Amino acid sequence: MAEIVAVSEMLSLALHSMVLIALQDQEYINAKEIAAATGASEAHLAKVLQRLVKAGLLHSTRGPKGGFALAKPADELTLLDVYEVIEGQMHQEQCPTGRAVCPFASCILGGVPERFNQEFTDYLGSKTLGDISFRLKGQSKIPSGTKYQKGALH
């Protein structure tokens, strides 16, 4: 069965990784731990995480005590911020079929796709990583182990 709303593998990894990182409460977590928790390949995950670092959403540090931490407080980062780093800016006015020319004066789909897109955009923009991590606290599949405080690595 086809899906109405599809989330790319890269976006899924980015969203899940950012929430897992937010749950670490400013401690670094390494890509191997995130890959294990998400079932992702470390190579693919590394590309996603580096894109988030380059966009300024994450900090990264190398070494045995290194990993990734949020670059801003979790309450200042929305799911829409993550979405737009991975997928680009949302476009609401575009035809949902991708056609440049329409033979009709009004959309044959009755504006439903546009409403779905708007509702999805509104949801992503209204939810912070803080909101999500608060709701999911204690549900992470990150293996327990020694974590390293962000400030302790300098």
BELJO-V477595 format. One record per residue. N is the residue number from 1. RES is the residue in three letters. PSI is psi in whole degrees, 0 to 359 (* if undefined). D_FIRST is the distance of its C-alpha to the first C-alpha in Angstrom with 1 decimal. Layout:
{{N/RES/PSI/D_FIRST} {N/RES/PSI/D_FIRST}}
This chain:
{{1/MET/135/0.0} {2/ALA/153/3.8} {3/GLU/142/6.5} {4/ILE/309/9.6} {5/VAL/122/12.1} {6/ALA/135/12.0} {7/VAL/125/15.1} {8/SER/158/16.6} {9/GLU/319/17.9} {10/MET/317/21.4} {11/LEU/317/21.0} {12/SER/314/19.6} {13/LEU/318/22.6} {14/ALA/312/25.0} {15/LEU/311/24.1} {16/HIS/319/24.2} {17/SER/316/27.4} {18/MET/321/29.1} {19/VAL/317/28.6} {20/LEU/319/29.9} {21/ILE/319/32.8} {22/ALA/324/33.5} {23/LEU/343/33.7} {24/GLN/355/36.5} {25/ASP/58/38.8} {26/GLN/18/40.3} {27/GLU/150/40.6} {28/TYR/143/39.4} {29/ILE/138/36.5} {30/ASN/163/35.9} {31/ALA/328/32.9} {32/LYS/319/33.0} {33/GLU/319/32.6} {34/ILE/317/29.7} {35/ALA/318/28.0} {36/ALA/318/28.6} {37/ALA/328/27.2} {38/THR/348/24.0} {39/GLY/20/23.5} {40/ALA/159/23.9} {41/SER/141/26.2} {42/GLU/324/29.5} {43/ALA/314/29.8} {44/HIS/317/26.6} {45/LEU/319/27.4} {46/ALA/320/30.9} {47/LYS/317/29.8} {48/VAL/312/27.8} {49/LEU/321/30.8} {50/GLN/325/33.3} {51/ARG/320/31.5} {52/LEU/325/31.8} {53/VAL/312/35.5} {54/LYS/326/36.2} {55/ALA/353/34.9} {56/GLY/14/37.2} {57/LEU/335/34.8} {58/LEU/155/35.9} {59/HIS/148/39.1} {60/SER/151/39.3} {61/THR/144/42.3} {62/ARG/168/42.9} {63/GLY/175/44.6} {64/PRO/336/44.4} {65/LYS/13/44.3} {66/GLY/186/42.0} {67/GLY/215/38.4} {68/PHE/143/36.7} {69/ALA/158/37.5} {70/LEU/141/36.7} {71/ALA/343/38.9} {72/LYS/163/39.1} {73/PRO/145/39.0} {74/ALA/329/35.5} {75/ASP/351/36.3} {76/GLU/357/36.7} {77/LEU/121/33.4} {78/THR/164/30.3} {79/LEU/331/26.6} {80/LEU/323/26.9} {81/ASP/315/29.7} {82/VAL/314/27.5} {83/TYR/311/24.6} {84/GLU/333/27.1} {85/VAL/320/28.7} {86/ILE/314/25.5} {87/GLU/348/23.6} {88/GLY/175/26.7} {89/GLN/142/27.7} {90/MET/140/25.3} {91/HIS/113/25.8} {92/GLN/330/25.4} {93/GLU/356/27.1} {94/GLN/147/24.9} {95/CYS/131/22.9} {96/PRO/341/19.2} {97/THR/351/18.6} {98/GLY/8/21.3} {99/ARG/139/23.7} {100/ALA/332/27.4} {101/VAL/136/28.5} {102/CYS/136/27.1} {103/PRO/0/28.7} {104/PHE/156/28.5} {105/ALA/334/30.6} {106/SER/156/27.8} {107/CYS/133/24.1} {108/ILE/343/21.9} {109/LEU/4/19.3} {110/GLY/20/22.1} {111/GLY/4/22.2} {112/VAL/312/19.1} {113/PRO/322/17.8} {114/GLU/320/21.3} {115/ARG/319/21.6} {116/PHE/312/18.5} {117/ASN/317/20.1} {118/GLN/316/23.5} {119/GLU/319/22.4} {120/PHE/315/20.7} {121/THR/315/23.9} {122/ASP/317/26.1} {123/TYR/309/24.6} {124/LEU/321/24.9} {125/GLY/337/28.4} {126/SER/348/29.5} {127/LYS/123/28.6} {128/THR/165/31.0} {129/LEU/330/30.8} {130/GLY/317/33.7} {131/ASP/311/31.6} {132/ILE/314/28.8} {133/SER/326/31.2} {134/PHE/316/33.3} {135/ARG/328/30.4} {136/LEU/4/29.3} {137/LYS/132/32.9} {138/GLY/358/33.4} {139/GLN/3/29.7} {140/SER/146/29.8} {141/LYS/13/29.3} {142/ILE/128/31.9} {143/PRO/142/34.6} {144/SER/149/37.9} {145/GLY/185/40.6} {146/THR/129/43.1} {147/LYS/158/41.9} {148/TYR/127/44.2} {149/GLN/140/45.0} {150/LYS/312/44.5} {151/GLY/339/48.1} {152/ALA/355/49.5} {153/LEU/353/48.5} {154/HIS/*/50.9}}
